[in-house]
Amino acid sequence: MTTTTPEESANATAMRELGMSLGFAAQVRAAAKLGVADVLGDAPASAEVLAKAVDADADTLDRLMRALTSHGVFEEVEHGTYAHTATSRLLREDHPKGMKYIVLWASAPWTWEAWPRLDEAVRTGKAVFPDIYGQEFFTYLQESDPESAKVFNRAMTQSSQITSELVAEVLDLAGVRTVVDIGGGQGHLVATLLRRHPDVKGVLYDLTKVVAGAIPAITAGGELADRCTVIGGDCRESVPPGADLYVFKNVLEWDDESSLAALRNARQAGRPGARVVLVQNLVEASSEMKVTTAMDLFLLLNVGGKKHTRHGLAKLFEQAGLRPGAVQPVPGTSLHTLTAYVPEA
């Protein structure tokens, strides 16, 4: 008779947990959709009280809460009674660094169709999303699934709110008169930069439907409106000309052809000596390796894209006709800035 060692048992448990990980994502998604974190205040509350507040069955909500406590999302302080943890508070709508919509985006309905076909994407190196839904990813969001589009935009906003101040601290704007935030969503980063640098002008550039939701600070009547221009467009087709600094924050994660098109447009649009700065996760230097590598494959599934290595981005810079420069981490995040220069001549 063979015996199972503690190490073998631990390995088996780890593999079972990996196999059930879609279920773990579903638990967090359910809590976010129900709004449990929002109705639970500073004092512990029973599953019955919480269930009444979110219009759920008390027994099954209790089971969901118990499951979430095993991941540190909520704490069971006594039988059937739960309290917040630092992690569960991130699901609250009013949390300044909340991640509710990031969770909802990562577990959006279409993902449950795409993930099971990862083996196909790995074999072909191509996205599976168009085959499943009959449309390219962003076209589908805008035309066929407006709810997912809203969640995506809010997720990007939450992500930008969390990191904009930290990114702004490391971006050198010495000598910069105009900065263009390409793919800048609703404008949190460019607004942060303009507040820090009162002599600089900014441009928010993203898809027309995205910039339509630009934050009030940079739109008509806003505190920064006289120094910020909001322009709708696709950076793979064109980029606003004449700037000193072009920033791409977590944008160049498509297929290489699309990323190259955007970089070449920035090279053609920028004045001689202008900087192009990418703010990206680097696969080999990520402080969140499980998240970064999963997102790398997530991008493969939906747009045939990828998370990059430092070498890969340097190669893209060179192919686009840009001169690679410094790479530096953004403290407090898993991001790095990678600088390149438009040739002088």
C-alpha positions in Angstrom: 0.0 0.0 0.0 1.3 3.4 -0.9 1.0 6.4 1.4 0.5 10.0 0.4 3.1 12.4 1.7 2.2 15.9 3.0 3.9 17.4 -0.1 1.9 15.2 -2.5 -1.3 16.1 -0.7 -0.5 19.8 -0.9 0.3 19.5 -4.6 -3.0 17.7 -5.2 -4.9 20.5 -3.4 -3.1 23.1 -5.4 -4.1 21.4 -8.6 -7.7 21.1 -7.6 -7.8 24.8 -6.7 -6.4 25.6 -10.2 -9.0 23.5 -11.8 -11.7 25.2 -9.8 -10.4 28.8 -10.3 -13.2 29.8 -12.7 -15.5 29.0 -9.8 -13.5 31.3 -7.6 -13.8 34.1 -10.1 -17.6 33.4 -10.3 -17.8 33.9 -6.5 -16.2 37.3 -6.6 -18.3 38.3 -9.6 -21.5 37.2 -7.8 -20.6 39.3 -4.7 -19.9 42.3 -6.9 -23.1 42.0 -8.9 -25.2 41.5 -5.7 -23.6 44.5 -4.0 -22.9 42.7 -0.8 -19.8 44.8 0.0 -21.9 48.0 -0.3 -24.6 46.9 2.1 -22.2 45.6 4.7 -21.0 48.5 6.8 -18.4 48.8 9.5 -20.3 46.5 11.9 -20.6 42.8 11.2 -23.9 41.6 9.8 -25.7 38.2 9.5 -26.3 36.5 6.2 -30.0 37.0 6.8 -29.6 40.8 7.1 -27.3 41.0 4.1 -29.7 38.8 2.0 -32.6 41.0 2.8 -30.6 44.1 1.7 -29.5 42.6 -1.6 -32.7 40.6 -2.3 -31.1 37.2 -2.1 -31.9 33.9 -0.4 -30.3 33.9 3.0 -29.1 30.3 3.0 -27.4 30.5 -0.4 -25.9 33.9 0.4 -24.4 32.4 3.5 -22.8 29.7 1.4 -21.4 32.3 -1.0 -20.0 34.4 1.9 -18.4 31.3 3.5 -16.8 30.5 0.2 -15.4 34.0 -0.2 -13.9 34.0 3.4 -11.6 31.2 2.3 -10.0 33.7 -0.1 -9.9 36.5 2.5 -12.8 38.3 0.9 -15.0 39.0 4.0 -14.4 37.4 7.4 -16.8 35.1 9.3 -16.7 36.6 12.9 -19.2 34.1 14.2 -21.4 31.5 12.7 -23.4 33.1 9.8 -22.1 36.6 10.6 -19.7 38.4 8.4 -17.4 41.5 8.5 -15.3 43.3 6.0 -11.7 42.7 5.2 -9.3 45.1 3.4 -9.9 42.9 0.3 -13.7 42.9 0.5 -13.8 46.6 0.8 -12.2 46.9 -2.7 -15.6 45.7 -4.0 -17.4 48.8 -2.6 -18.6 51.4 -5.0 -17.3 54.2 -2.7 -13.8 52.8 -2.2 -11.3 55.4 -3.5 -9.2 52.5 -5.0 -12.1 50.2 -5.6 -11.8 47.3 -8.0 -15.5 46.3 -8.5 -15.6 47.0 -12.2 -12.2 45.5 -12.8 -13.6 42.3 -11.3 -16.7 42.5 -13.4 -14.7 43.1 -16.5 -12.3 40.2 -15.9 -15.3 37.9 -15.4 -17.6 39.4 -18.1 -20.0 36.9 -19.7 -18.0 36.6 -23.0 -15.0 35.4 -21.0 -16.8 32.1 -20.1 -17.0 31.3 -23.8 -13.4 32.3 -24.6 -11.3 30.7 -21.8 -12.3 27.1 -22.7 -10.8 27.7 -26.2 -7.4 28.8 -24.9 -5.8 25.6 -26.3 -7.0 26.6 -29.8 -5.6 30.1 -29.4 -2.3 28.7 -28.3 -2.2 26.4 -31.3 -3.0 29.1 -33.8 -1.6 32.2 -32.1 -4.8 34.0 -32.9 -7.8 35.4 -31.1 -10.9 33.1 -30.7 -13.3 36.0 -29.9 -14.2 36.8 -33.6 -15.0 33.2 -34.3 -17.2 32.9 -31.3 -19.1 36.2 -31.7 -18.7 37.0 -35.4 -17.2 40.4 -34.8 -13.9 41.9 -33.8 -13.7 42.5 -30.1 -14.1 46.2 -29.8 -16.7 46.3 -32.6 -18.7 43.7 -30.6 -18.5 45.8 -27.4 -19.7 48.9 -29.1 -22.4 47.5 -31.3 -23.6 44.3 -29.7 -22.9 44.4 -26.0 -23.2 48.0 -24.7 -23.4 46.7 -21.1 -20.0 45.0 -21.3 -18.7 48.2 -23.0 -19.9 50.2 -20.0 -18.2 47.8 -17.6 -15.0 47.9 -19.7 -14.9 51.7 -19.6 -15.6 51.8 -15.8 -12.9 49.2 -15.3 -10.4 51.2 -17.2 -11.4 54.3 -15.2 -10.9 52.4 -11.9 -7.5 51.2 -13.1 -6.5 54.7 -14.1 -7.6 56.2 -10.8 -5.5 53.8 -8.9 -2.3 54.4 -10.8 -2.5 57.9 -12.3 -0.9 59.8 -9.4 1.9 57.2 -9.2 2.6 57.3 -12.9 2.5 61.2 -12.9 5.2 61.2 -10.2 7.8 59.4 -12.4 6.9 61.0 -15.8 9.5 63.8 -16.6 7.7 66.7 -18.2 10.8 69.0 -18.3 10.7 70.9 -21.6 7.3 69.6 -22.5 4.7 72.1 -23.8 2.1 69.6 -25.0 1.4 66.1 -23.8 -0.9 63.7 -25.7 -2.5 60.9 -23.6 -3.2 58.3 -26.3 -5.9 55.8 -25.4 -6.4 57.8 -22.2 -10.0 56.8 -21.6 -11.8 59.5 -19.6 -8.7 61.6 -19.0 -7.6 60.8 -15.4 -3.9 60.6 -16.3 -3.8 63.7 -18.5 -5.8 65.7 -15.8 -3.3 64.6 -13.1 -0.4 65.7 -15.3 -1.9 69.1 -16.0 -2.6 69.7 -12.3 1.1 68.9 -11.5 2.4 71.0 -14.4 0.5 74.3 -14.8 2.5 75.4 -17.8 1.8 72.3 -19.9 -1.1 71.8 -22.3 -2.7 68.4 -22.8 -4.7 66.4 -25.3 -6.9 63.4 -24.5 -7.1 61.1 -27.5 -9.2 58.0 -27.6 -12.1 56.5 -29.5 -15.0 58.9 -29.9 -17.4 57.0 -27.8 -14.9 56.7 -25.0 -13.9 60.4 -24.8 -17.6 61.3 -24.8 -17.4 60.3 -21.2 -14.4 62.5 -20.3 -14.2 63.7 -16.8 -15.7 67.2 -16.1 -12.3 68.7 -15.2 -11.1 68.7 -18.8 -14.4 69.4 -20.6 -16.2 72.7 -21.2 -16.4 74.7 -18.0 -13.9 72.4 -16.2 -10.9 73.6 -14.2 -8.5 72.3 -16.8 -10.6 72.9 -19.9 -8.6 75.9 -21.1 -5.4 73.7 -21.2 -6.8 70.4 -22.4 -8.3 69.4 -25.8 -10.4 66.3 -26.1 -10.2 64.5 -29.5 -11.9 61.3 -30.7 -10.0 59.0 -33.0 -8.1 55.7 -33.4 -4.3 55.8 -32.8 -3.9 53.0 -35.3 -5.1 55.4 -38.0 -3.7 58.7 -36.8 -2.3 60.6 -33.9 -2.6 64.4 -33.0 0.5 66.1 -34.4 3.1 68.5 -33.0 3.4 67.3 -29.3 6.5 67.0 -27.2 5.3 63.9 -25.3 3.1 61.0 -26.4 1.9 58.7 -23.6 0.5 55.2 -24.2 -0.7 53.8 -20.8 -1.6 50.1 -21.1 -2.7 50.6 -24.7 -0.2 48.7 -26.9 -1.5 45.3 -26.1 -3.0 44.3 -29.5 -1.3 42.2 -32.1 2.1 43.6 -33.1 0.9 45.0 -36.5 -1.7 47.2 -34.7 0.9 48.3 -32.0 3.4 49.1 -34.7 0.8 51.2 -36.6 0.2 53.3 -33.5 3.9 53.8 -32.8 4.6 54.8 -36.4 1.8 57.3 -36.2 3.3 58.8 -33.1 6.7 59.0 -34.7 5.2 60.8 -37.8 3.1 63.1 -35.6 5.7 64.1 -33.0 8.2 66.9 -33.5 11.8 66.0 -33.9 13.2 64.9 -30.5 9.7 64.3 -29.1 9.3 61.5 -26.6 7.0 58.5 -26.8 6.5 56.9 -23.4 4.8 53.5 -22.9 3.4 52.7 -19.4 3.1 49.0 -19.3 3.4 45.8 -17.3 6.5 43.9 -18.3 6.1 40.2 -18.2 9.6 39.4 -16.9 9.5 42.2 -14.3 5.9 42.0 -13.0 5.3 42.1 -9.3 1.9 40.4 -10.0 3.1 37.5 -12.2 -0.1 35.5 -11.9 -2.2 38.4 -12.9 0.2 39.6 -15.7 0.6 36.2 -17.3 -3.2 35.5 -17.1 -3.9 38.9 -18.7 -1.3 38.1 -21.4 -3.4 35.0 -22.4 -6.7 37.0 -21.9 -5.4 39.5 -24.5 -4.6 36.6 -26.9 -8.1 35.3 -26.6 -9.9 38.6 -27.3 -7.7 40.6 -29.7 -4.8 38.3 -30.5 -2.7 40.7 -28.3 -0.1 40.2 -25.6 1.7 41.6 -22.5 5.2 42.6 -23.5 8.8 42.0 -22.5 11.3 44.8 -22.4 13.1 43.2 -25.4 9.8 42.9 -27.3 8.9 46.6 -26.8 12.5 47.7 -27.7 12.1 45.8 -31.0 8.8 47.5 -31.7 10.3 50.9 -31.1 13.1 50.2 -33.5 10.7 48.8 -36.2 8.6 51.9 -35.8 11.6 54.1 -36.4 11.9 55.3 -32.8 15.1 55.4 -30.7 14.7 53.3 -27.5 15.6 55.1 -24.2 15.3 54.4 -20.5 13.2 51.9 -18.7 12.1 52.6 -15.1 9.7 51.1 -12.7 6.7 53.0 -11.3 7.0 52.6 -7.5 3.9 51.2 -5.8 2.6 49.5 -9.0 3.5 46.6 -11.3 4.1 49.1 -14.2 7.2 50.4 -15.9 7.8 53.4 -18.2 9.6 52.8 -21.4 10.8 55.9 -23.3 11.7 56.3 -27.0 12.5 59.3 -29.1 11.4 60.6 -32.4 14.6 61.0 -34.6 16.0 64.5 -34.7 16.4 64.4 -38.5 
